[in-house]
Amino acid sequence: MGAEPNEDHRRRELSFRLRTLERALLDIGPQVRWARSARFLWNLIRVSIGGVSAQLRSVDPADVEYEDTVSNIETVTDVLHALLGYVEEGQPERVPQAIVSALEDLVRPIAPKSRVLVCYDWTPSNYGYLEAFREELNAVVRTSVRHDAVDPKSQEAVNVVPDMFAIVFLPAAEQDSVLLHAALAHEIGHGICEVAAIDPPTVMPDGVVGELMEAEDGELLGVLSDFYVRSQAWKRELVADALSVCLLGPAPFMSLYRLAPNAEPSETHPDSNLRFQLMSVCLKKLCFLNEDNVPPDLSWLPDTVTRAVEGSQSAVENWPDQVFRLAHTHLEHNVERIAETAIAFGMEKSCAFGRDGWDADYAQDADAPRHQLVRRILHAVPPDTVERVTDKGMRQDQAARLPAILNAGWAVYADPKRWLQFCQIFEDGPVQHEFESRRKLQNLVLKAIDTVNVKREWGATA
Amino acid sequence: MILTGQEILDLMCEPLETRLVITPLLDPNEQVVTGAGSIDLRLGQDFVLADPAVLSSLDPVKQEENELAGYLRPVHVGLGGRFVLHPRQFALAATLEYVRLPNTVAAHVIGRSRWARVGLIIAMATFVHPGYSGCLTLELQNLGDCPIELTPCLTIAQLTVEKISKPQEIDKSQISCSVGPEFRTLMTSPERDRLLALHRNHKKLSADDQPW
């Protein structure tokens, strides 16, 4: 007896979708396989198609678990199609790959097997993070591994599931803006937050409790629930901001200031002011804003932070949405706590570099590396190397690190005096081609990140 | 005067203002050939291929720059990847090393003889001006009969450095800060305008010569 006609059709349809997927996978050029995380996904999809197809062939409609198995295959096929889209968007020809490896390195102290896939976002919604991805990946892996027919080598490959697989998006129009890509640290922060389940405790200020209780009886539950959802969503954003500062220092703050100097609050994101307040506290705690000890190449930073916080202030009490207003007041009251929790986590996992931590390996003078890198940029040289002189007077160069490289780039770009000095490398008199200078600065920073990556890979093969 | 390997090394240890910068040097001891007075350069990860299907011909006088840009297709090859250059194929590539020359020296980038012997031409525009900053663009062409697989980080070219008799003021256009192969404008704007005027004139005269 064959299967019911409908069931036959369902299975043929599924089989056809899997074959289409396989064809589409093979159509992606071999180039894509050289982006590490894209290659991992590519292999995972290939192995999963094999596993799921075999399962589909062997499933018997008479089995008790038939319905569950087929529905599961349908779900996984949908997920595989979605994953294929990310592989296509994460092609190395388009995405600056050097920054991807550097970001993966930063996350490694927290999640050693972490992977980051940077994709393009074609909508103007800027940088983004795909939250639900980890579960989808696990669903695919579970389904593929369950089948015995999977070749052991492939099974082994599939079993190497990353601790964190963050898919982050950068706006297609900003592909060459390497300095702005410090904003990716915020998106990585979301991944860390999810993996480590960081949820800082917050305290309700009296005013907020009072106002919540004033809601009419029929509305109280709705207002409370909206308030909770909004506060939690905004808190997650703030924790990601705090972690981004832990990872990269002032660079993510500067990126946010350039990208959204005065953003209104939304369902998912708090207003810029709240985010700047939080980042300002983090920068203070990490010794970037201590008035008596500001590093010379970051002398512009305290003023910029003050300008960002003051310039983004809006009359919260006049916001029409009560829940937005209360969530803002609630989280503003807890900015210190959120910053403390995130930084304490970073310190414990040794990912919080801070001003001292970053440079401890380089020299006694904590600011020496960044200072050197700024000098290199001002001589049109990529900021990729930190020079050290050993006790015996020998010069021993070291590769610069991503935080120092990005902050050196910002130190040149954000300081009007240095920026003018940089532009005048390329033209005499008043600056007329600032766009060209900006492109050249991005080139130098990108080359530095790339060089560090190449050196590391080269050293690893030695 | 061509600098010896040791002189190149000394120049690379000068203060930043007057230093010869070549970065990254993945194997400094192997890349700086002391006896030969040159420094080996590696192949970078970015290539540019010409797409002949897009243009009927290259006409730098009549064509706009953006038309020429459409004629070129960038290709990125990851570390460990391969770029296959087929017989008679032409491609632009760049050195992995970013080079900055001080204003006291000029340089020549030349292909390594081992590659020339299998028919691979590596650089055609070989002179590097004093004060140049950026990765060096290489013009690759396979004159042999067999496809050649190229891998990023391969030592493919060499740089000889020459002292110039009198240090010059740096020409700022030489500070390109390029990080991949560059396809510059084929001619300057005034030159193009003049040639275009000549071209129109010629066309008009030809039309006037018609007997009908």
Interface residues (C-beta under 8 A of the other chain):
Chain A: Q31 W34 A35 P92 E93 Q97 R375 R376 H379 A380 V381 P382 D384 T385 R395 I425 F426 E427 D428 K440 N443 L444 L446 K447 D450 T451 V454 K455 E457 W458
Chain B: C13 L16 E17 V21 T23 P24 L26 Q45 P74 V75 H76 V77 G78 L79 G80 G81 L96 Y98 R100 S133 C135 C153 K172 I175 S176 C177 S178 V179
